Amino acid sequence: MTISHWQRTTRLGTLHADVVVIGAGICGISAALHLQRCGLTVRAVERGVIGGVGSGASARNAGFLMRGCADNYADAAKQYGRAKAAALWRLTERNLEGLRREGIDSLSVTQRVPSVLLALGEDELARLRESLTLMHEDGFAADWWDASTNAGDSTWKQLASKHPPLGALVNPHDGATNGVHVLRMLASKLSCPVHEQQEVVAIEEHGTGVRVHVTDGEIIARHVLVCTNAYVPLLLPGFAGVVDPKRGQMLAIRPGVFQLGASYYANYGSEYFRQTWDGTVVVGGCRTYHAEREVGYEDRVTPWVQRDLEKFANRVLGEFDASHDITARWSGVMGFTQHHLPIITRCWGENAAATGNDKSEKVWFCGGFTGHGMSMAYEVSRLAVAEMLDGVESSFDLPS
Ligand SMILES: Cc1cc2nc3c(=O)[nH]c(=O)nc-3n(C[C@H](O)[C@H](O)[C@H](O)COP(=O)(O)OP(=O)(O)OC[C@H]3O[C@@H](n4cnc5c(N)ncnc54)[C@H](O)[C@@H]3O)c2cc1C
């Protein structure tokens, strides 16, 4: 696919825009699209090469378009309050509806498949059962599978006979896709340029606006929306400890080895697996068993996580020949927040470039998707744009 608006220019010089979006992952590209539809001139800048192979987590994820957040509904209701949990679940439903309106279902890589939250232990069983009850009370469609369920899914049958899950909460209307294809599709709707291989190195006040210094020039704008997710502390150091970089890893098992009809999420989301459109099974997670080592910005696979992923796949899917059947292994860096909710905020202090301690009206951040950005960022970036331009409060503030 040729994407003419991905621009690699050796010397940008001084450019102008209403808004500069920093980072061209799912969040930045969605934000640029929302801004463009508000009639603004936009320039997106990306330090990597998105048009070719992808750069950040958006091009390296498992592609679950799953309702909800990192926590199950019962835990989210306990942590954030029932109303906020419900609002979050609705937001992710709107995220998927929005992506479907943009046309993701026309991509060959997109599947309409349920997400199945497996209870492999008694404690998780209780949390998922409570989630089901609360979700029904709050008007959400959700189903329950147990070992005797005839789910029409050979993996479920295999799981049920081999290592019977104690039960599973099913989101019947979810989907799954491939992040690279979604990015390309969304970007094809942009009339604004996405400047590739342009790293933003500094943001400073400039009259009533902002000057954004990039690798080969500068862009002067009224607003900046920072959509760099895990990488935000590298540009705006005040975000250190607010958005933490954590490494996620995956492996792929060649088509024909296993057959799945759903996307699976297990051990409170610590592990997840699904079958892609071409029959490949992707398995990810196991970070939590090595939590202290799987942090930072180094994008690499590690033997300890990959070994655990193989063991997990063996346990839940069945035997396979790792040396023959595993076709790919990869990693990506995710941005985690302490409260596991995304953040939309004005940047502050030195982050907002010499605005003292006041939060800037000009420089905003949207991100911290805690491993769920495909399921949230299209909609959360829309809320960020509404808050930045029109002051419509989103309720995704910094953790208190
Ligand atoms: C292995 C793995 C599996 C995952 N699975 C799922 C899943 O199944 N479902 C789901 O919903 N989510 C999943 N996620 C999480 C999801 O991929 C992320 O939450 C989402 O992609 C974040 O999007 P983003 O646009 O905010 O950040 P990113 O995609 O990381 O994009 C940020 C961009 O900013 C650029 N950048 C950084 N600094 C600068 C700078 N100074 N100047 C210019 N550009 C800069 C980076 O190069 C990058 O391209 C997974 C993540 C991983 C790693």
The ligand as an SDF file (V2000), in Angstrom:
LIG
                    3D

 53 58  0  0  0  0  0  0  0  0999 V2000
    3.0340   -7.1490   23.1500 C   0  0  0  0  0  0  0  0  0  0  0  0
    1.8750   -6.2060   23.2880 C   0  0  0  0  0  0  0  0  0  0  0  0
    0.5790   -6.6850   23.1650 C   0  0  0  0  0  0  0  0  0  0  0  0
   -0.4960   -5.8030   23.2870 C   0  0  0  0  0  0  0  0  0  0  0  0
   -1.7550   -6.2590   23.0510 N   0  0  0  0  0  0  0  0  0  0  0  0
   -2.7950   -5.4040   23.0590 C   0  0  0  0  0  0  0  0  0  0  0  0
   -4.0810   -5.8550   22.7210 C   0  0  0  0  0  0  0  0  0  0  0  0
   -4.2710   -7.0000   22.3620 O   0  0  0  0  0  0  0  0  0  0  0  0
   -5.1190   -4.9660   22.7860 N   0  0  0  0  0  0  0  0  0  0  0  0
   -4.9160   -3.6650   23.1670 C   0  0  0  0  0  0  0  0  0  0  0  0
   -5.8870   -2.9150   23.2650 O   0  0  0  0  0  0  0  0  0  0  0  0
   -3.6850   -3.1980   23.4390 N   0  0  0  0  0  0  0  0  0  0  0  0
   -2.6260   -4.0380   23.3890 C   0  0  0  0  0  0  0  0  0  0  0  0
   -1.3760   -3.5770   23.6650 N   0  0  0  0  0  0  0  0  0  0  0  0
   -1.2100   -2.1840   24.0380 C   0  0  0  0  0  0  0  0  0  0  0  0
   -1.3190   -1.2480   22.8390 C   0  0  0  0  0  0  0  0  0  0  0  0
   -0.4900   -1.7100   21.7910 O   0  0  0  0  0  0  0  0  0  0  0  0
   -0.9040    0.1550   23.2790 C   0  0  0  0  0  0  0  0  0  0  0  0
   -1.6620    0.5410   24.4090 O   0  0  0  0  0  0  0  0  0  0  0  0
   -1.1740    1.1550   22.1740 C   0  0  0  0  0  0  0  0  0  0  0  0
   -0.5760    0.7340   20.9790 O   0  0  0  0  0  0  0  0  0  0  0  0
   -0.6390    2.5160   22.5780 C   0  0  0  0  0  0  0  0  0  0  0  0
   -0.7770    3.3590   21.4680 O   0  0  0  0  0  0  0  0  0  0  0  0
   -0.0930    4.7720   21.4740 P   0  0  0  0  0  0  0  0  0  0  0  0
   -0.3660    5.3740   20.1520 O   0  0  0  0  0  0  0  0  0  0  0  0
   -0.5270    5.5210   22.6900 O   0  0  0  0  0  0  0  0  0  0  0  0
    1.4750    4.4640   21.6750 O   0  0  0  0  0  0  0  0  0  0  0  0
    2.5440    3.8490   20.6460 P   0  0  0  0  0  0  0  0  0  0  0  0
    1.9150    2.9430   19.6770 O   0  0  0  0  0  0  0  0  0  0  0  0
    3.6740    3.3290   21.4610 O   0  0  0  0  0  0  0  0  0  0  0  0
    2.9850    5.1170   19.8310 O   0  0  0  0  0  0  0  0  0  0  0  0
    3.7800    6.1380   20.3760 C   0  0  0  0  0  0  0  0  0  0  0  0
    4.6340    6.6550   19.2360 C   0  0  0  0  0  0  0  0  0  0  0  0
    5.3350    7.8080   19.6860 O   0  0  0  0  0  0  0  0  0  0  0  0
    6.5850    7.8140   19.0200 C   0  0  0  0  0  0  0  0  0  0  0  0
    7.4820    8.7030   19.7660 N   0  0  0  0  0  0  0  0  0  0  0  0
    7.9410    8.5600   21.0140 C   0  0  0  0  0  0  0  0  0  0  0  0
    8.6920    9.5960   21.3870 N   0  0  0  0  0  0  0  0  0  0  0  0
    8.7140   10.4520   20.3300 C   0  0  0  0  0  0  0  0  0  0  0  0
    9.3120   11.7270   20.0920 C   0  0  0  0  0  0  0  0  0  0  0  0
   10.0510   12.3440   21.0100 N   0  0  0  0  0  0  0  0  0  0  0  0
    9.1240   12.3240   18.8820 N   0  0  0  0  0  0  0  0  0  0  0  0
    8.3760   11.7090   17.9240 C   0  0  0  0  0  0  0  0  0  0  0  0
    7.7780   10.5070   18.0990 N   0  0  0  0  0  0  0  0  0  0  0  0
    7.9330    9.8920   19.2900 C   0  0  0  0  0  0  0  0  0  0  0  0
    7.0070    6.3470   19.0490 C   0  0  0  0  0  0  0  0  0  0  0  0
    7.9880    6.0650   18.0630 O   0  0  0  0  0  0  0  0  0  0  0  0
    5.6900    5.6290   18.8010 C   0  0  0  0  0  0  0  0  0  0  0  0
    5.4760    5.3120   17.4300 O   0  0  0  0  0  0  0  0  0  0  0  0
   -0.2710   -4.4290   23.5650 C   0  0  0  0  0  0  0  0  0  0  0  0
    1.0320   -3.9380   23.6600 C   0  0  0  0  0  0  0  0  0  0  0  0
    2.1100   -4.8280   23.5170 C   0  0  0  0  0  0  0  0  0  0  0  0
    3.5170   -4.2780   23.6130 C   0  0  0  0  0  0  0  0  0  0  0  0
  1  2  1  0
  2  3  1  0
  2 52  2  0
  3  4  2  0
  4  5  1  0
  4 50  1  0
  5  6  2  0
  6  7  1  0
  6 13  1  0
  7  8  2  0
  7  9  1  0
  9 10  1  0
 10 11  2  0
 10 12  1  0
 12 13  2  0
 13 14  1  0
 14 15  1  0
 14 50  1  0
 15 16  1  0
 16 17  1  0
 16 18  1  0
 18 19  1  0
 18 20  1  0
 20 21  1  0
 20 22  1  0
 22 23  1  0
 23 24  1  0
 24 25  2  0
 24 26  1  0
 24 27  1  0
 27 28  1  0
 28 29  2  0
 28 30  1  0
 28 31  1  0
 31 32  1  0
 32 33  1  0
 33 34  1  0
 33 48  1  0
 34 35  1  0
 35 36  1  0
 35 46  1  0
 36 37  1  0
 36 45  1  0
 37 38  2  0
 38 39  1  0
 39 40  1  0
 39 45  2  0
 40 41  1  0
 40 42  2  0
 42 43  1  0
 43 44  2  0
 44 45  1  0
 46 47  1  0
 46 48  1  0
 48 49  1  0
 50 51  2  0
 51 52  1  0
 52 53  1  0
M  END
$$$$
